[in-house]
């Protein structure tokens, strides 16, 4: 953060996500990065909670999305959604089913992603993909 020259603009919070969400105001953040639990229920809760604090024009993003959600075998992903990582029978690639399913359920098929990272921009009451 110091190297980037943005240290004064960044608030780094190390705590459980369900504790922190109670102190954050809705629609206030330009950028939210989710790097947390891979359990389906926890990640989906984080995703739903933290989309609320991103302001219009802001970005929410994270990692561990190795395969575009529209490419996965959704039936298999739903069967093994609580596993940390599995091999997708359709693509033969290792991925985190909880992350892929949650991102798909919240944002739909048009997800911005590159090298395992994903990002979406808030536009009014919706989300749009961006170029990564």
N, C-alpha and C positions, 0 to 999 in steps of 0.2 A: 504494500500500500504506500509506503514511504517513497519507494522508487518511482511509482507512477505519478507522484505529485498530487494524488487525490486523497491523501490521508484525512484531511479535514472534512471531507464530504462523506466518508464511509463510517458507518456504525456497525461494528462487529459485535455480535451478541453470542455468547456461548452459554446456552442453557437449553432446557427441554423446550421443544417447539410449542407444546400445549401450555406451558407457563408463559412464554414470551408473547404469544398471540393476544393475551389479555391486556397487555400494556401498550400495544401498538394501535395507532389510529387508522381507521379505514381510509383508503384512497390517498395515502401520503407518500408512498415510496416510488422512486424512479426505477429502482432495480432491486429485485429479491432473488437470491440464489438459494435453492433448497438442496442441501446435502445432508441427508438424514437416514433414518431407518428404512430398510428395504421391505419390511413387513407390509403387506397390501393395505390393511386397515390404517396403519399409522401414516404411511406415505400418502394415501388418498386423503386422509384428514388434513395433513400438512398442506397438500396441494389446494384443497378447497378453502382452508383457513387463510392461506397466504395470498391467494388470488384476490382476496378482499382488501388487502392493504396496498396493492399496486394501483397507482393513479393512472388516469387516462394518458396514454403515450408511454407508460412505463413498461418494463420488461420483467417477466418472471422466467427463471431458468433453473437448470440443474444438470446433473450428470447421470450416468448409468443407464442411458437409453441406447443400447447397442444396435438395435434393429428398429427401423421405422415401424410403428404399430400397424400400419396397413399391410405389412409384409409378413407378419407373424401368423402362426397357426393359433387363432384365438381360442379354439376349443381346448387345445393342449395348454395354452397359457392359463386359461380359467381353471383347468384341472389342477395345475401345479402353482397357482398364484401365491401360495405362502412359502414356496421354496425361494431361497436367496437367488439362485441362478440355475437355469436349465439349458439344455440344447433344444432349440426349436426344430421340430421334425420337418418343417417345410423348408427352412433356409439352411439348416445344419449349423447354425451359429449359436454360440452361447449368449444368453441374455438374461435380464432380470424381469421376470413376468409381471411382478407387482408394479414396476415402474412403467412398463409398456402399456399395461391394461389401464392404469390410473390416468396416464397422460391421454390415452385414446378416449377414455370415458369423459374426461373434463374438456378436452380441446377438439376432439374429432380426429380425422385422418390427416389433415394438413398441418403437420408439425414441422417446425424448423429444427433440424438436427444436423450435427456434424461431429464425427469421431466420438460418439457417445454422449455429447452434450446436446441439450435441447433448449429452446427459448421460444417465448411467445410474447407479443406486444398487445397490451390492452387498448382496445378502441371502443369507447363508450361502454356498453354492457356486453361486449364480445371480445374475442381474441383473434389475432391474425399472425400468420407466420412472418418471419423476417429472413433476410439473407444472412447466413453465417459464413 
